[in-house]
Amino acid sequence: MNLHAYLASAARERSGHAAVVAQGHKALDYRGLDALSDRLRDRLVALGVAPGDRVGLCVPKSADSVAALYAVLKCGAAYVPVDATAPAGRNAFILADCGVRAVLVEAAAADALVEALAELGAGPSALRLEGVGDGSGLAAALDAADAAGEAQATETVEAAADDLAYILYTSGSTGKPKGVEITHRNATSFVEWAHGALGTGADDRFSSHAPFHFDLSIFDLYVAAKSGATLVLVGEEAGKEPVGLARLIAAERISVWYSTPSVLSLLVQYGKLETLDLSSLRLVLFAGEVFPIVHLAALKELLPDPVYFNLYGPTETNVCTYYRIPERVAEGRVEPYPIGVVCDHLAARVVDEGGADVEAGSEGELVISGPAVTRGYWGLAELTAASRLEGDGAVVWYRTGDLVVEEEGGNYRFVGRRDRMIKKRGFRVELGEIEACLSRFPLVREVAVVALEGEDGVRVKAHLATGDGGRISLLKLKPFCAEHLPLYMVPDAFAFHEALPKTSTDKIDYQALLALEGE
Amino acid sequence: MVPKEQIQASVKQFILSEFLSGEDADELEPTTPLVSAGILDSIATLKLVTFLEEQFSVQIEAHEADVDHLNTVEDISNLVLSKL
């Protein structure tokens, strides 16, 4: 079984059914999506892409980019999606790190990306797309390439279950992003579980809110295809604007919604939901961070009919536990809901630091095994080894780094993190990556970045030692960060010190910095 | 008709007091990038839109609340001006 088999089967059985809808464009049906991805497959092969290769995608979300990722899979290669709005230097690092053979890039971002790649000594073939939306931009780029020399027709490669399907880069604590390698088996085991457990069908209309470089997109893309359903794309800009987003859900009659809680919190506070007919919604799924109970309760009050699920899981396992939110949120409840029980295709344990099972009801680290557990990080063998429990023979237990408690009934409750990774609007952020960036700012002598919990989610605060304790203008600091980091990693607040507090072993005292907040 | 300078001054004052307290006002120029530089995040942008709608009695459309229309004090003022 492989991921592109879902498209093949939908194209056979649901050929004229809308597969992808991009806002402001006509729908692309399954037959059209299949044919367009076949054409790009042939072009990629002509550019030298072979089974086992990687292909970068730096294209805004569109029917064109959906066709592109299927085309890469049909070559037997793995796609590497990057955030088209992130700094070119960071994207170039990612694409050079995994040695992409070719890259599809939107014309506006192309020069900066190609230049940044060349600085790293990488020169993959670049296919430039202009004006993406309903697939015609990609078709035009292929026409232009064909005019210079027709690509030979090729056959789709039936990738094996253990072949790599895609690589998703997440924040790395050393200051460089790290690539999680996901095989076809990893992804399809999740898709099969989700399709069965959530009961999605051909009449559903799925939202595609998460960008393709974020693992929530795997549910949107492939559970929709497995269901033979329609995928409604939500662009990067539209996704942040609650009034427009709420109108889109109503106008497109979306039935299966999946996003981070941050987006739902914005929708409930600013989306004017009470003015709209949102009766099409039957499933509301959220994942990626804790949903503040006040916003979840308000949402259920406004939209009582859909079934709500809290899904949990890191990119390294995709969703591994799930929890159905009760019909009624008990009045006065402040505690967030649990992350739930382990999914049927996986197994879970709670262990102590030595890897031994803790007593039932005690706090420990959640570890996961099963077909969705990914094989590791691209080119980082040590980090891969450190992410697993040692000495369990043939069974790989992935260490999530999340501390949980198993409650009665088998539900896990999230307690906190074992390390310095946080979730910001659902995105993984290693505080160390932000520190590595800020330490390069000329006036900064020491830096420590902390996460603060608030009513509206997590805020990131950077403490900087500037020698004389003088402040540096935010109008200089924030743009500097935005040049090197994705926007969600730019700190929300800064504080300035002569020197940072130290522990007795002369390390930065993070507890002392957190304690400053109470003052 | 409200002159453009007055709109700019009012927008600048709002951004300085709401999102950049303690900053030197001279550092915020009409062309300083705000959204693309991480100075205005999505919630700040929503607050700014509410301010503009109330202050100038204009309606900002959902699709206008983005980096293309709100990235600088100059962009923001032009958007308001186009609606007066």
Contacts between the chains, C-beta under 8 A, distances in Angstrom:
chain1	res1	chain2	res2	distance
A	237	B	66	4.6
A	237	B	67	7.1
A	238	B	63	7.7
A	240	B	42	4.4
A	240	B	45	7.8
A	241	B	42	7.8
A	241	B	62	5.4
A	241	B	63	7.6
A	241	B	65	5.1
A	241	B	66	7.0
A	242	B	46	7.3
A	243	B	62	4.6
A	244	B	62	3.2
A	244	B	63	6.2
A	244	B	65	7.8
A	247	B	62	6.9
A	266	B	42	7.1
A	266	B	43	7.6
A	266	B	46	7.9
A	270	B	46	5.6
A	456	B	43	7.2
A	471	B	22	7.1
A	473	B	23	6.0
A	473	B	24	6.5
A	473	B	27	5.1
A	474	B	20	5.8
A	474	B	23	5.9
A	474	B	39	6.7
A	475	B	20	7.1
A	475	B	23	6.3
A	475	B	27	4.5
A	475	B	28	6.2
A	475	B	32	6.1
A	475	B	39	7.0
A	476	B	27	7.7
A	478	B	37	5.3
A	478	B	38	4.5
A	478	B	39	5.0
A	479	B	33	6.6
A	479	B	37	3.9
A	479	B	38	7.3
A	479	B	39	7.6
A	481	B	38	6.1
A	482	B	36	6.7
A	482	B	37	4.7
A	482	B	38	4.3
A	487	B	38	5.1
A	487	B	41	7.4
A	490	B	38	3.4
A	492	B	41	7.3
